Structure formats: C-alpha cells, structure tokens
C-alpha cells in the first residue's frame, strides 16, 4: 500500500512569487499507458516567469500547477506499460504540472536517464538541452568552421548551446553582462557586453561577412538586428520574446508579430532563413514522430553530458516548499545555470 501523499504548487493567478500555494492530495493512479513518477528534480524555467504574469502564449487558464520538465523515478505503471519501467529514473517534458511530488505521464513521453547522471544534473538539460540541440542541429544545421551569435549565452539554453556548438567545431560569439566574460572566455566563447557595447557593431568587427546563425530569445527589436547580422546562407533561430516579459496587454501579440516577420523574411529572395523555434512543434500532428525525435535528441544531450562535452549548471537547489524563493532567485538575473526544485 502506498502511504505517500501528493504535494504540488498551484499558481492561482497573476501573483508575486509569494502568492504561489502549496496543495496536498492523494498520489494519482496510473491509467492505461501511463506511469506515476516520483519527482526528484524539477526546475524554474523562463516559461514559469512568464506564466505567473499571464504572459506565456499558450498557458492554461488559472489556477494550474506549473513546472515545464522533471526528472524522477517511475513509482507505478499502468496497464499496457512494460513492468521493466518501474524503478527506472526518467525525464519528461510536460509544459505544466511538474512542480509536484508525483506526476502522471504517458509512458511514451518518458526518456530514460543514463546511469551515473544525477537527477538535478539531468533536470538542467531536459528543456534547455533539447531546445539547444534541436535549434543547433535541426534548425541551423551548423557545421565545423562556422561562426554563430548566441544572445544570453550565460542563460540556461544559451550556455548549453555554446557548449554543443564548440564540440561541433563552431566559433561562438555570445552576449552577456561583463561579470560573466572571464568564465565565458575560459569556455572558448567570445563575449560581447550587451549593456555597454553596440552589439551589432561589435559582431560586425568580429565577423565582417556576417555570422552563419543567430539564436535570439529576446524578440522585439533584437530580432531585426539579429537578421541583419546574418551572412548570406545564414539562419536566424528565434525562440522567445523575453523582452516583453513585463509588458501588459496581449500575450499572443508579440509571438504573432514575430511569426509574421519570420514569414515575410522567408518569402523574400535574400538567401537567408528565419525560424521561430517551438519545442512542441509537430506534436499535435505526428505524436509518435515527435516522441521519437525528443527521445533521440535528449539521449544525445545526456550522452554529451556523460562524455564531458557539456556541463550541468545548477545555480541552486531548493525544496519544493520554498518555490517562492526559487522563483525570485531565477528572476533576479544574478545566477548562472538552472534553479532546481527538489520535491
């Protein structure tokens, strides 16, 4: 008999981090094709920072349990799930629902975490690692000898992107505040201070013919500058609208505007490509293909971690009940790496 109880964090509406609520309940039961995961690590991503402001473009109606990704051990399996999965450490991308002690997930949506990789380490690379891998290798299709620009190179996605690019033999220019520059140089990144330098002018100095790819999570005006910095044949990958996080008004409008811009640029005969990257693209139309791709890509990322090609950057680990503190820390802009919650 399972005597454990469910603990989860509820986002009741547009609230300050202290407005998040802790709710207790019964551990869910696995239905056909499902597993119950006892969560060991979940994290604070940029999506939750937008969600608490009502700014994430397809968030569910309030109240709901946030938590974009998680790592844990399979506690129970439902009908039709191979019994071998029980007791296995797995990762899952869920978009919402991860900030809990126990989560119900379709078995087909889990990805096995290799032996020797800790839960918190793996957690830093689920959303961030898959995003970085797919943008680099599936969208931009980088090749050795190329040069790329990564905005926010010290962030969760940016740091993994830079490491994966270096492994692929690609030169990385990255924007970050000055205090991170020495550490970035040690990792082979050419840093540019977005606060004090003219980013576009500095990048043109470093890459006079333009860069082969730009990865932009900022949105707004930044995307236009990013597009102009591309070399012929170059690729812009936009993957967010961070610049509008604190804006009021429609949460969809910044994304719609961005998609319109991308469509227009791709329609013009200019030998450059633009993409708006969404980790969930293709899931609604081809679920099995989406799952196979996610499993393959995340397995590659975990492999890169095991080989020492990339590092798991944990900014802090806090218990789930201290979620307000964790969110404040993640939003402060003072930490490098991912803030991890341990249920």
N, C-alpha and C positions, 0 to 999 in steps of 0.2 A: 504494500500500500504506500502511495506517495504522500508524505506528510508535508511536503514543501508548499509554500504559498507563493502567489504571484505578486510581485512588486513592479509597478510601472509608473512612468512620469507622464502626466497629462498636460498638454498645452491648452488652456481653456479659452484663449482668445488673444488679442493683441495685448501682451503684458510684458512688463520688465522681467528679467530672468527670475526674480524672487516670486513672481506670480505663478510659476510652474507648480503643479500639485503632484503629490505622491499618492497613488491609489493602490489599495490591496485587494486581492481577489483570489479566485481559485486558478490553479495551473490548468491551461487548456488541454483538451484531449485531442490526440491526432486522429483525423479522419482518413478516408482512403487516399493514398498517395502522399500523405503529409507526415512531417516529423515535428516533434516538440524539441526545441533546442534550449538547453540551459545556458544562458548567455554568460560568457566570461569577460567579454570586452565589447563595447560599442563606442561610438565616438561623436564628437561635436564637429560637424562639417559646416561649410558656408551656407548650405541649404537651410539648416535649422535657424541660423541667424536671420535669414530672410523670412522663414515661416513665422517666427514669433512676431514679426512686423506685418504679417499678411502679404509679403512681397514675393513669395515663391510662386512661379507662374501656374503650376497645376496642383497646388496643395489641396488637401481635402478640407471640407468645412470644419470649423471649430465645434466642439473640442475633439482633439485626437492625440494619439501617442506619437511623438516624433522619433527620430532615430533612423538614419539612412542605411546603415550597414552594421553588421555584427559578426562576432566570432564566438563559437561556443561548442558544447558537446551535445550530441544527439542523446536525449534522455528517453524518448519513446518513439516508436514508429507505428504508422497506421497500416491498414490493410493494403496489400499490394506493394509494400516497400520491403526490399531485401533486409532480412534481420541483421546482416553484416554492418549496416549503417549505425546501429545502436552503439553508443560509446565512442564514436568517431568524432574528432574535432573538425568542424566545418565552418566555412564562411558563407555569408549570404548578403545579397544586396536587396533591400526591401523598400526603400524610399521613405516609408513611415513605419513605426511600430517597434523599432529597435531598442528604444530606451526602456527596457523591461528586463526582469529576471528570467522570464521564459517567453519564447516566441514560437508561434505556429508558422511553419513554412512548407511549401511544396517540396518534397524530397528532390525533385528535378531542378530546383533552384539553389541547391546547396553545392558548394565546391569544397573538396577535401583539402585541409591544411596539412602540409607535409610534416612528418615527424621532426622534432627539433626546432620548429618555429613556434614561438610563444604566442599566446592569444593576443596580447596587446600589440606585439610586433606585427602580426598578421592583420590586425584591425586597421593599422595605419595605412595599409596597402590595398584594402578592398575597393572602396570607391576611388580613392586617389590613384592607386596603381592601375586599375582597369582604365580609368579616364586617360591617364598619361600614356599608357601602352597603345590604346586604340587611336588616340589623336596622332601620335608619332608614327605608328606603323600602318594603320589602316586609312587614315585621312591624308596626312602629309607625305607618307611613304618616303621617309628620309633615307639618304644614302651616305656612306662614308665620304668625307671631304666636303660636305655641305656645311653651311652656316645657318643657325636659326636664332630667333629672338624669342625669349620666354619672359612675358610680363609676370611680375610677382614670383620670381624664381626661388624665393625663400619660402613660399607657401606650400601647402600640403600637396597640391598637384604639381606645381612648378618645380619643387625640389626633386620629385621622382622623375619628372620629365627630363630635367637636366642630366640626371644620372644615367637614365636609359639612353639618352642621346650621346653622351660621352662614350658609353660602351659600344655604340654603333659607329663610332669614329666621326662624330659630328661636332663642330665647333659651336659652343653655346655663349650667346650674349644674353645677359639677364638683368632685368630691372629689380632693384631692391634698395632699401634705405641704407645709408652709409655704414651703420654699425655692423651690418652683415657682410660687408665687402671682403674682409680678410679671409673669413671662413669660405666664402664663395670662390675666391682665387685659389685657395688650397684644393678645392674640388674641381679646378680646371675651368671655372666659369669666368667670363669677362664681365664684371659688374658695371652697371650704369645706375647712378643715383637719380631716381625719378623725381625727387623733391627739389634738388638743386641744379640738375643739368637739363639741358634741352635734349630730351631723349632722342628725338628724330635726327637732330644734327649729329649727336654723338654716334648713333648707329650708322649713319652715312659715312662718318670718318672711319669706323671700324670695318664696314662692308660697303665700299664705294659703289659696287654694282648692284647693291640690294641684298637682302637675305633670302634664303631659299624657303623659309617658313617662319610665320609668326604665330605664337599661341597667346591669345588675348582673352582674359577672363573679366576685363574691366567693362567693356561695352561702351556705349555713348560715343563721345568724340574720339576716344582712343582707337576704336576700330578703323576709323577713316585714316588716322596716322599710320596704323599698322599696315593697312592695304597699300599705302603709298611707299612703304619701305621694302616691298617685295621686289625681288629680281624677276626678270621675265621667266615664266615657267614656275614661279613661286606659288606657295599655298598659304592662305590665311585660315587659321582654325580659331573661331570664336567660340567660347564655351561658357559664357556667363555675362551678367550685367551688374557686376559688383558696384559700379559707380552709382547705381540707382537704389542701393540697399536702403538708404534712409529717406528716400523720396516718399511723397504722398501720392495718392491717385492710383490709376490702374496698374496692377502688377503685370498684366499681359502686354501693355503698350510697348515697353522697352524691347521686349522679345519680338513682337510683331514688326516693329520698326527695323530691328536688326535683321530679321528674316527677309524683309523687303529689300534691304540694302544688299544682302548676300545674293538674292535672286537677280537683282539688277546688275551687279558686278559680273556675275557668271554669264549674263546674257550679252555682255559687251565683248567685242573681239579684242581682248587685251593680253592673251597668253598667260593669264594668272587665274587661280581658282580660289573661291572662298567657301567655307563650310561653317554651319552652326552645328557644333557637336552636342548631341544629347545622348547620354549613356543608355537611355531607354529606347532609342530609335529602333524600329523594326520589331519590337516585342509584340505589339498588337497584331501585326500581320503574319509573322512567322515565329511563333513562340519557341518551337524546338530548335530552329536555327539560331535564334537569339541566345538560348540557353547554352548551346554547344559552343558558340563563339565566346560567350562570357566565361565558360569553364576553361576553354583553351587559353584565353588571354590571361586570366587570373592565375592559372597554373604556371604560365611563362613568368609572370611577375614574382610569384613565390619562389620559382626556380632561380631567378636573378638575385633574390634576397639570400637564398641558400649559398649561392656562388660568391657572395660578397660584392656583386656588381652594383647593388643598390642598398641603401641603409633604411631601417625602420626608424623614423624620427618621432619619438614620443616626447611631447612637450611637458606633459604632466599626466598622472593617473589619479583619479578621484573616485570615491564610491558614488554609486548612482544617486544616493540620497543628497549628495552635495552638488547636484546638477546645476543649480543657480550659479554657484561659484565657478564651475567648469565652463559654463556659457559666457560668463563675464570675462574669464581668462582668455577664452578663444576669441572673443570680440575685441580684446584690448589691443591687438596688433603688436604685442610685446613678446610673444612666444614664437619659437621656431619648431615646427612639427605639429603633431596632432594631439589634441586634448582627449584622453581616453577615459571612459567611464567603466568602472568595474562593478557590475551588479553582484 
